[in-house]
Amino acid sequence: MPPMTTLVSQIHYPSGDGSPVAETYVHLYAILVTLEVLKQYLEGQQATVLANQFLYYSQGIPTARVAPDVMVIFGVEPGGRDKYKVWEEGQVPAVIFEMTSPSTRTKDKDFKKNLYVQLGVQEYWLFDPKGEWIPEQLEGYRSLTVEVDDELTPIFLPITDGCSQVLGLRLQVEGALIGFYRLDTGEKLLIPTELAVELRTTAARLEQEQLARQLAEQRAEQAEQRAEQAGQQAQLDRLGKEQAEQRAAALAERLRALGVDPDNL
């Protein structure tokens, strides 16, 4: 593949990508949820997830920048960045998501798609939260290198199974959001609101379990106390019986001393 500087020099890029601002609240919410879900999913890995931040892809050309809605980069230090410069980090994004709309359709479908594939982005996902121009709302592309005119050229081919091989996730439209499911377990990656509900539910269940354990311990302690009291009473009964038998024997002995047979009384 030709050097990155050669590739980007062949791309017509605008004189700056403008401020990285979401289209609408729906778009912003989809961006923030996607960002948080993927951050949680990749926690502990040598990777970072950035959103609505400038990606500079050609050193020395300040206008050679773009602001992906969400980008996942592997092989770099985790954590946020104010801006991402490819030549400093040494890695290009592996997966990029654009929350698209009719006003950004041409740019997302043409300029960005062409730029991302040439930069070496492995997967490119377009999500239309409002379903304004993508009927299925979600479409993905996977990079493949083919030979064109005796040169290896990367191209994007449609992803038909809804799966991200790079992330190990299956993507599914869920209203105005993308639902993410692990390919290895089928488990859904919870969005923040779902995670909050699960945390509250789990906390309530743990509290109930703790109360049940405390009640069981109290009952066991009470049963142990009752058993101890019953044992003490039985011991007192035995002691009383022994004392009564001792008094009866002493009385019988005294009667015999007086010449009276207690057995014939």
PAROLO-313852 format. One record per residue (C-alpha): residue in three letters; x, y, z. Coordinates in Angstrom, 1 decimal, decimal comma, padded with zeros to 4 digits, always signed. Layout:
! residues N
[gukol "ALA"; [X; Y; Z]]
...
//
This chain:
! residues 265
[gukol "MET"; [+000,0; +000,0; +000,0]]
[gukol "PRO"; [+001,4; +003,5; -000,8]]
[gukol "PRO"; [+002,4; +005,7; +002,2]]
[gukol "MET"; [-000,4; +007,4; +004,0]]
[gukol "THR"; [+000,8; +010,9; +003,0]]
[gukol "THR"; [+000,5; +009,8; -000,6]]
[gukol "LEU"; [-003,0; +008,5; -000,1]]
[gukol "VAL"; [-004,3; +011,5; +001,6]]
[gukol "SER"; [-002,7; +013,8; -000,9]]
[gukol "GLN"; [-005,0; +012,2; -003,5]]
[gukol "ILE"; [-008,1; +013,0; -001,4]]
[gukol "HIS"; [-009,9; +016,3; -001,9]]
[gukol "TYR"; [-010,6; +017,4; +001,7]]
[gukol "PRO"; [-012,4; +020,5; +002,7]]
[gukol "SER"; [-010,6; +023,5; +004,3]]
[gukol "GLY"; [-011,4; +022,2; +007,8]]
[gukol "ASP"; [-014,1; +020,0; +009,1]]
[gukol "GLY"; [-015,9; +022,6; +011,2]]
[gukol "SER"; [-016,7; +022,2; +014,8]]
[gukol "PRO"; [-017,4; +018,6; +015,9]]
[gukol "VAL"; [-021,0; +019,2; +016,9]]
[gukol "ALA"; [-023,8; +016,6; +016,8]]
[gukol "GLU"; [-026,6; +017,2; +014,3]]
[gukol "THR"; [-029,5; +016,9; +016,8]]
[gukol "TYR"; [-030,2; +015,7; +020,4]]
[gukol "VAL"; [-031,1; +012,3; +019,0]]
[gukol "HIS"; [-027,7; +012,2; +017,2]]
[gukol "LEU"; [-025,9; +013,4; +020,2]]
[gukol "TYR"; [-027,5; +010,8; +022,5]]
[gukol "ALA"; [-026,6; +008,0; +020,0]]
[gukol "ILE"; [-023,0; +009,3; +020,0]]
[gukol "LEU"; [-022,7; +009,5; +023,8]]
[gukol "VAL"; [-024,3; +006,1; +024,4]]
[gukol "THR"; [-022,2; +004,4; +021,7]]
[gukol "LEU"; [-019,1; +006,0; +023,3]]
[gukol "GLU"; [-019,9; +004,9; +026,8]]
[gukol "VAL"; [-020,9; +001,4; +025,8]]
[gukol "LEU"; [-017,7; +000,8; +023,8]]
[gukol "LYS"; [-015,6; +002,4; +026,5]]
[gukol "GLN"; [-017,0; +000,0; +029,1]]
[gukol "TYR"; [-016,6; -002,9; +026,7]]
[gukol "LEU"; [-012,9; -002,2; +026,0]]
[gukol "GLU"; [-011,9; -001,3; +029,6]]
[gukol "GLY"; [-008,6; -002,9; +030,5]]
[gukol "GLN"; [-007,5; -003,2; +026,9]]
[gukol "GLN"; [-004,8; -001,3; +025,1]]
[gukol "ALA"; [-007,3; +000,9; +023,3]]
[gukol "THR"; [-009,3; +004,1; +023,4]]
[gukol "VAL"; [-012,7; +005,3; +022,2]]
[gukol "LEU"; [-013,1; +008,9; +021,2]]
[gukol "ALA"; [-016,1; +010,9; +020,1]]
[gukol "ASN"; [-016,6; +014,2; +018,2]]
[gukol "GLN"; [-012,9; +015,0; +018,3]]
[gukol "PHE"; [-010,7; +016,0; +015,5]]
[gukol "LEU"; [-008,7; +013,3; +013,7]]
[gukol "TYR"; [-005,6; +014,8; +012,0]]
[gukol "TYR"; [-004,3; +012,4; +009,4]]
[gukol "SER"; [-001,6; +014,2; +007,5]]
[gukol "GLN"; [+001,4; +015,9; +009,2]]
[gukol "GLY"; [+002,0; +019,4; +008,1]]
[gukol "ILE"; [-001,5; +019,9; +006,6]]
[gukol "PRO"; [-003,7; +021,4; +009,4]]
[gukol "THR"; [-006,8; +021,3; +007,2]]
[gukol "ALA"; [-006,4; +017,5; +006,7]]
[gukol "ARG"; [-008,7; +016,6; +009,6]]
[gukol "VAL"; [-012,1; +015,1; +010,2]]
[gukol "ALA"; [-014,2; +014,7; +013,2]]
[gukol "PRO"; [-015,6; +011,1; +013,4]]
[gukol "ASP"; [-018,7; +010,8; +015,7]]
[gukol "VAL"; [-017,1; +007,8; +017,4]]
[gukol "MET"; [-013,8; +006,1; +016,7]]
[gukol "VAL"; [-012,2; +003,0; +018,2]]
[gukol "ILE"; [-008,4; +002,9; +018,1]]
[gukol "PHE"; [-006,4; -000,2; +019,2]]
[gukol "GLY"; [-002,7; -000,3; +020,2]]
[gukol "VAL"; [-002,7; +003,0; +022,0]]
[gukol "GLU"; [-002,8; +004,2; +025,6]]
[gukol "PRO"; [-006,4; +004,2; +027,0]]
[gukol "GLY"; [-007,9; +007,6; +027,9]]
[gukol "GLY"; [-009,2; +010,7; +026,3]]
[gukol "ARG"; [-007,5; +013,1; +023,9]]
[gukol "ASP"; [-008,2; +016,7; +023,0]]
[gukol "LYS"; [-007,2; +015,8; +019,4]]
[gukol "TYR"; [-005,9; +012,7; +017,7]]
[gukol "LYS"; [-002,9; +012,9; +015,4]]
[gukol "VAL"; [-002,2; +009,7; +013,5]]
[gukol "TRP"; [+001,5; +010,3; +013,0]]
[gukol "GLU"; [+002,0; +010,8; +016,8]]
[gukol "GLU"; [+000,0; +007,9; +018,0]]
[gukol "GLY"; [+001,1; +005,5; +015,3]]
[gukol "GLN"; [-002,3; +004,0; +014,8]]
[gukol "VAL"; [-005,4; +004,8; +012,7]]
[gukol "PRO"; [-008,9; +004,1; +014,0]]
[gukol "ALA"; [-009,9; +000,5; +013,5]]
[gukol "VAL"; [-013,6; +001,2; +013,6]]
[gukol "ILE"; [-015,5; +004,5; +012,9]]
[gukol "PHE"; [-019,2; +005,3; +013,5]]
[gukol "GLU"; [-021,0; +008,2; +011,9]]
[gukol "MET"; [-024,4; +009,2; +013,1]]
[gukol "THR"; [-025,7; +010,4; +009,8]]
[gukol "SER"; [-028,6; +012,5; +008,6]]
[gukol "PRO"; [-029,8; +013,9; +005,2]]
[gukol "SER"; [-027,6; +017,0; +005,6]]
[gukol "THR"; [-024,4; +014,9; +006,2]]
[gukol "ARG"; [-025,4; +012,1; +003,8]]
[gukol "THR"; [-023,1; +013,1; +000,9]]
[gukol "LYS"; [-020,1; +013,8; +003,1]]
[gukol "ASP"; [-020,6; +010,6; +005,1]]
[gukol "LYS"; [-021,2; +008,4; +002,1]]
[gukol "ASP"; [-018,6; +009,8; -000,2]]
[gukol "PHE"; [-015,8; +011,9; +001,3]]
[gukol "LYS"; [-015,5; +010,2; +004,6]]
[gukol "LYS"; [-016,0; +006,8; +003,3]]
[gukol "ASN"; [-013,3; +007,3; +000,7]]
[gukol "LEU"; [-011,0; +008,9; +003,3]]
[gukol "TYR"; [-011,4; +006,2; +005,9]]
[gukol "VAL"; [-010,8; +003,3; +003,7]]
[gukol "GLN"; [-007,6; +004,9; +002,4]]
[gukol "LEU"; [-006,4; +005,7; +005,9]]
[gukol "GLY"; [-006,7; +002,0; +006,7]]
[gukol "VAL"; [-009,9; +002,0; +008,8]]
[gukol "GLN"; [-011,1; -001,6; +009,0]]
[gukol "GLU"; [-014,8; -001,0; +009,5]]
[gukol "TYR"; [-017,1; +002,0; +008,9]]
[gukol "TRP"; [-020,6; +002,1; +010,2]]
[gukol "LEU"; [-023,3; +004,6; +009,2]]
[gukol "PHE"; [-026,2; +004,9; +011,7]]
[gukol "ASP"; [-029,3; +007,0; +010,8]]
[gukol "PRO"; [-031,0; +007,4; +014,2]]
[gukol "LYS"; [-034,2; +008,9; +012,7]]
[gukol "GLY"; [-034,3; +006,6; +009,7]]
[gukol "GLU"; [-034,3; +009,5; +007,4]]
[gukol "TRP"; [-032,3; +008,1; +004,5]]
[gukol "ILE"; [-031,1; +004,6; +005,5]]
[gukol "PRO"; [-034,2; +002,4; +005,4]]
[gukol "GLU"; [-032,6; -000,1; +007,8]]
[gukol "GLN"; [-031,1; +002,8; +009,8]]
[gukol "LEU"; [-027,7; +000,9; +010,0]]
[gukol "GLU"; [-025,2; -000,1; +007,4]]
[gukol "GLY"; [-021,6; -001,2; +007,8]]
[gukol "TYR"; [-018,6; -001,6; +005,5]]
[gukol "ARG"; [-015,5; -003,8; +006,0]]
[gukol "SER"; [-012,2; -003,0; +004,4]]
[gukol "LEU"; [-010,8; -005,5; +001,8]]
[gukol "THR"; [-007,6; -005,0; -000,2]]
[gukol "VAL"; [-007,9; -005,9; -003,8]]
[gukol "GLU"; [-005,6; -005,7; -006,8]]
[gukol "VAL"; [-006,5; -002,9; -009,2]]
[gukol "ASP"; [-004,3; -002,2; -012,2]]
[gukol "ASP"; [-001,5; -004,2; -010,6]]
[gukol "GLU"; [-001,7; -002,2; -007,4]]
[gukol "LEU"; [-003,2; -003,3; -004,0]]
[gukol "THR"; [-006,1; -001,0; -003,3]]
[gukol "PRO"; [-008,3; -001,0; -000,1]]
[gukol "ILE"; [-012,0; -000,9; -000,7]]
[gukol "PHE"; [-015,1; -001,0; +001,5]]
[gukol "LEU"; [-017,5; -003,8; +001,0]]
[gukol "PRO"; [-020,9; -003,9; +002,7]]
[gukol "ILE"; [-021,3; -005,9; +005,9]]
[gukol "THR"; [-024,3; -008,2; +005,4]]
[gukol "ASP"; [-024,4; -010,0; +008,8]]
[gukol "GLY"; [-024,5; -007,0; +011,1]]
[gukol "CYS"; [-021,4; -008,2; +012,9]]
[gukol "SER"; [-018,2; -006,3; +013,7]]
[gukol "GLN"; [-015,4; -008,7; +013,4]]
[gukol "VAL"; [-013,0; -006,1; +014,8]]
[gukol "LEU"; [-015,0; -005,5; +017,9]]
[gukol "GLY"; [-016,4; -009,1; +018,3]]
[gukol "LEU"; [-019,9; -007,6; +018,5]]
[gukol "ARG"; [-023,2; -008,0; +016,7]]
[gukol "LEU"; [-024,9; -004,6; +016,0]]
[gukol "GLN"; [-028,7; -004,3; +016,1]]
[gukol "VAL"; [-030,9; -001,3; +015,6]]
[gukol "GLU"; [-032,9; -000,5; +018,8]]
[gukol "GLY"; [-035,0; +002,6; +018,2]]
[gukol "ALA"; [-032,7; +005,6; +017,9]]
[gukol "LEU"; [-029,7; +003,6; +019,3]]
[gukol "ILE"; [-027,4; +000,8; +018,3]]
[gukol "GLY"; [-027,6; -002,3; +020,4]]
[gukol "PHE"; [-024,3; -004,2; +020,9]]
[gukol "TYR"; [-024,2; -007,9; +021,6]]
[gukol "ARG"; [-021,1; -010,0; +022,3]]
[gukol "LEU"; [-020,5; -012,6; +019,6]]
[gukol "ASP"; [-018,9; -015,1; +022,1]]
[gukol "THR"; [-021,7; -015,1; +024,7]]
[gukol "GLY"; [-024,7; -013,3; +023,1]]
[gukol "GLU"; [-024,7; -011,0; +026,1]]
[gukol "LYS"; [-026,0; -007,5; +025,5]]
[gukol "LEU"; [-023,7; -004,5; +026,4]]
[gukol "LEU"; [-026,0; -002,4; +028,6]]
[gukol "ILE"; [-026,4; +001,2; +027,9]]
[gukol "PRO"; [-026,0; +003,6; +030,9]]
[gukol "THR"; [-029,8; +003,7; +031,7]]
[gukol "GLU"; [-030,0; -000,1; +031,5]]
[gukol "LEU"; [-026,9; -000,4; +033,6]]
[gukol "ALA"; [-028,4; +002,0; +036,2]]
[gukol "VAL"; [-031,6; -000,1; +036,4]]
[gukol "GLU"; [-029,6; -003,3; +036,8]]
[gukol "LEU"; [-027,5; -001,7; +039,5]]
[gukol "ARG"; [-030,6; -000,6; +041,4]]
[gukol "THR"; [-032,2; -004,0; +040,9]]
[gukol "THR"; [-029,0; -005,8; +042,0]]
[gukol "ALA"; [-028,6; -003,5; +045,0]]
[gukol "ALA"; [-032,3; -004,2; +046,1]]
[gukol "ARG"; [-031,8; -007,9; +045,6]]
[gukol "LEU"; [-028,6; -007,9; +047,7]]
[gukol "GLU"; [-030,3; -005,9; +050,4]]
[gukol "GLN"; [-033,2; -008,4; +050,5]]
[gukol "GLU"; [-030,7; -011,3; +050,6]]
[gukol "GLN"; [-028,9; -009,6; +053,4]]
[gukol "LEU"; [-032,1; -009,0; +055,4]]
[gukol "ALA"; [-033,1; -012,6; +054,7]]
[gukol "ARG"; [-029,7; -013,8; +056,0]]
[gukol "GLN"; [-030,0; -011,6; +059,1]]
[gukol "LEU"; [-033,5; -012,9; +059,8]]
[gukol "ALA"; [-032,3; -016,5; +059,3]]
[gukol "GLU"; [-029,3; -015,8; +061,7]]
[gukol "GLN"; [-031,7; -014,3; +064,3]]
[gukol "ARG"; [-034,0; -017,3; +064,0]]
[gukol "ALA"; [-031,1; -019,7; +064,3]]
[gukol "GLU"; [-029,8; -017,8; +067,3]]
[gukol "GLN"; [-033,2; -017,8; +069,0]]
[gukol "ALA"; [-033,5; -021,5; +068,3]]
[gukol "GLU"; [-030,1; -022,1; +069,8]]
[gukol "GLN"; [-031,1; -020,0; +072,8]]
[gukol "ARG"; [-034,3; -022,0; +073,2]]
[gukol "ALA"; [-032,3; -025,3; +072,9]]
[gukol "GLU"; [-029,9; -024,0; +075,5]]
[gukol "GLN"; [-032,7; -023,0; +077,9]]
[gukol "ALA"; [-034,4; -026,4; +077,4]]
[gukol "GLY"; [-031,1; -028,1; +078,2]]
[gukol "GLN"; [-030,7; -026,0; +081,3]]
[gukol "GLN"; [-034,3; -026,9; +082,4]]
[gukol "ALA"; [-033,7; -030,5; +081,8]]
[gukol "GLN"; [-030,6; -030,3; +084,0]]
[gukol "LEU"; [-032,5; -028,6; +086,7]]
[gukol "ASP"; [-035,2; -031,3; +086,5]]
[gukol "ARG"; [-032,6; -034,0; +086,8]]
[gukol "LEU"; [-031,0; -032,2; +089,8]]
[gukol "GLY"; [-034,4; -031,8; +091,4]]
[gukol "LYS"; [-035,2; -035,4; +090,9]]
[gukol "GLU"; [-031,8; -036,5; +092,4]]
[gukol "GLN"; [-032,4; -034,2; +095,4]]
[gukol "ALA"; [-035,9; -035,6; +095,9]]
[gukol "GLU"; [-034,5; -039,2; +095,7]]
[gukol "GLN"; [-031,8; -038,3; +098,2]]
[gukol "ARG"; [-034,4; -036,8; +100,6]]
[gukol "ALA"; [-036,6; -039,9; +100,3]]
[gukol "ALA"; [-033,6; -042,2; +101,0]]
[gukol "ALA"; [-032,6; -040,1; +104,0]]
[gukol "LEU"; [-036,2; -040,3; +105,3]]
[gukol "ALA"; [-036,4; -044,0; +104,8]]
[gukol "GLU"; [-033,1; -044,5; +106,7]]
[gukol "ARG"; [-034,4; -042,4; +109,6]]
[gukol "LEU"; [-037,6; -044,5; +109,7]]
[gukol "ARG"; [-035,6; -047,7; +109,7]]
[gukol "ALA"; [-033,6; -046,3; +112,6]]
[gukol "LEU"; [-036,9; -045,8; +114,5]]
[gukol "GLY"; [-037,9; -049,5; +113,7]]
[gukol "VAL"; [-040,3; -048,6; +111,0]]
[gukol "ASP"; [-040,1; -050,4; +107,7]]
[gukol "PRO"; [-040,8; -047,7; +105,0]]
[gukol "ASP"; [-041,6; -050,4; +102,4]]
[gukol "ASN"; [-044,6; -051,4; +104,5]]
[gukol "LEU"; [-046,1; -048,0; +104,9]]
//
